[in-house]
Amino acid sequence: MDLTPGEQDAIAAHASALGLSPDEYIHRTAAERALDWQREREAFQALARRRGRTAAELVHRGSFADHAL
């Protein structure tokens, strides 16, 4: 992974403030984001099942849309 010098500095500063090495900070942050994404995905799929649909059907029908794309 290639990080810009500014990104490296920001990561190092935040990691230091948290008492972590930059590698541990990156590891924890990536794992946290991945687990958050997984929980959100599972919750959305559960919502779709409760409505008798798949997640893709809900998005396709316009019930939910991700306007950030």
C-alpha positions in Angstrom: 0.0 0.0 0.0 1.4 3.3 -1.0 0.6 6.2 1.3 1.5 9.8 0.6 3.9 11.6 3.0 0.9 13.5 4.3 -1.1 10.4 5.0 1.9 8.8 6.6 2.4 11.8 8.9 -1.3 11.9 9.9 -1.3 8.1 10.6 1.9 8.4 12.6 0.5 11.3 14.6 -2.8 9.7 15.4 -1.2 6.4 16.2 1.2 8.1 18.6 -1.6 10.0 20.3 -3.3 6.6 20.9 -0.1 4.9 22.0 0.1 2.6 19.0 2.6 1.9 16.4 1.6 3.0 12.9 1.3 -0.7 11.8 -1.0 -1.5 14.7 -3.1 1.6 14.1 -3.6 0.6 10.4 -4.4 -3.0 11.4 -7.0 -1.9 14.0 -8.5 0.8 11.9 -8.9 -1.5 8.9 -10.3 -4.3 11.0 -12.8 -1.9 12.6 -14.0 -0.5 9.3 -14.3 -4.0 7.8 -16.4 -5.3 10.7 -18.6 -2.2 10.7 -19.2 -2.7 6.9 -20.0 -6.4 7.6 -22.5 -5.5 10.4 -24.2 -2.9 8.2 -24.4 -5.3 5.3 -25.9 -8.1 7.5 -28.4 -5.6 9.0 -29.5 -4.5 5.5 -29.9 -8.1 4.4 -32.0 -8.9 7.5 -34.2 -5.9 6.7 -34.7 -7.1 3.2 -35.6 -10.6 4.4 -38.2 -9.1 6.7 -39.7 -7.3 3.7 -39.7 -10.6 1.7 -37.0 -9.3 -0.7 -33.4 -9.6 -1.4 -31.1 -6.6 -0.7 -30.5 -6.3 -4.5 -34.3 -6.1 -5.0 -34.7 -3.3 -2.4 -32.0 -1.3 -4.1 -33.2 -2.0 -7.6 -36.8 -1.1 -6.7 -35.6 2.2 -5.3 -36.6 1.5 -1.7 -33.0 2.3 -0.8 -30.4 4.0 -2.8 -26.8 4.9 -2.2 -26.4 8.3 -3.6 -22.8 8.5 -2.5 -21.7 6.4 -5.5 
